[in-house]
Amino acid sequence: MVTLLTTTAPDAVLRAGLDALVTTAATAAVAHVTDGVAGHGAAAGTADLATGRLASPEHLFRAGSLTKAFVAVAVLRLVEEGRVDLDVPAGSYLPELLRDHPRVTVRHLLNHTGGLVDTTEVRPVTPADLLTAARFRTTAPIRLAEAALARPAHFEPGAEWRYSNTGYLVLALLLERVTGERYETPLGRILAAAGLGSSALPGTSPFIPGPHLRGYAWPGRGGARRPIDITVQNPAKAWGSGDLITTAADLCRFFTALFTADLLSRRALRELTTTVPADEGRDWGLALFRDALPDGRPAWGCTGGFGGYLTVVRCVEDPFRCVSVSVTPKSETALPDVRAFAGRVLAGSSR
């Protein structure tokens, strides 16, 4: 049972931590913290280096693998309707795609225990992909999935844990096969149910539809590093594994709706939060990981990266509190810095 906390961190507390992130690791940082009843947002840094436009808490960004949580909810809704079974082979729904992986179940795809080769192992994202016209090309997700599925699995299904974007491309295809709709339609129903008025699934459009943070690549070394704007890029290669465009407030709204059982039944939520051992001291549920805050309390999390953008969401259940943080990183240390900041906010301090 989720208990809702009745106080939230003031904007000034959030802003202090965001200022530190911008000083060390990012050109812009936005955050939102909520107790499920009230929320506060803050921003720091420059949203557009060319114009000097400042970052705003309402700015859109590319959320990357946070998309996976939405896909997991869409699949679990089909489970609740009796149209999908978590523990049957996923090939029952997509036989032509998974013929070489007959023992991989839907659950294995959701919690990254299927052993499937990741699409990034088959087609690594190179600097040229981000810095040249290659980033505008439409890459059919099914072709990426087919290429990865043609490779032998890393291990037997269920034997280990290994993160794989391939599984979520397959799950998006499964959504289309079972519903007879484009993948964006069942996810769109989730956006509507959670009241996410600013979020969007862009399909093959390379643009972010509204005021947004601009994302940058930083080639070179040391003082020779100069930002190159890579905001406009085709997200089709990510699709169900990472194409969502959203805001910090919308992400908090989604996770609030999720953990207060507005999006799923209690039974389905228990499936989502049933974990297996993963990596770095984390356990992994269906699209979410669980670890501990510095004070020892268990917390749920999700991380997303997409060329020029990095996003972290963390939640604690009792009393409920959620923080979402997104930055446009300029440093390799951005991820641990953002994770640490989110953990401190959940613990009640930005310092």
Salt bridges, closest charged atoms under 4 A:
ASP11 OD1 - HIS40 ND1 3.13
ASP48 OD2 - ARG53 NH2 3.98
GLU81 OE1 - ARG83 NH1 3.20
ASP87 OD1 - ARG107 NE 2.70
GLU96 OE2 - ARG177 NH2 2.66
GLU121 OE1 - HIS154 NE2 3.03
GLU121 OE1 - ARG162 NH2 3.67
ASP129 OD2 - ARG123 NH1 2.92
GLU146 OE1 - ARG143 NH1 2.91
GLU156 OE1 - ARG103 NH1 2.51
GLU181 OE1 - ARG189 NH2 2.79
GLU184 OE1 - ARG182 NE 3.55
ASP229 OD2 - ARG214 NE 2.52
ASP250 OD1 - ARG253 NH1 2.57
GLU271 OE1 - ARG107 NH1 2.93
ASP279 OD1 - ARG282 NH2 2.91
GLU280 OE1 - ARG282 NH2 3.81
GLU280 OE1 - ARG339 NH1 3.56
ASP283 OD2 - ARG290 NH2 3.33
ASP291 OD1 - ARG314 NH2 2.48
ASP295 OD2 - ARG297 NE 2.96
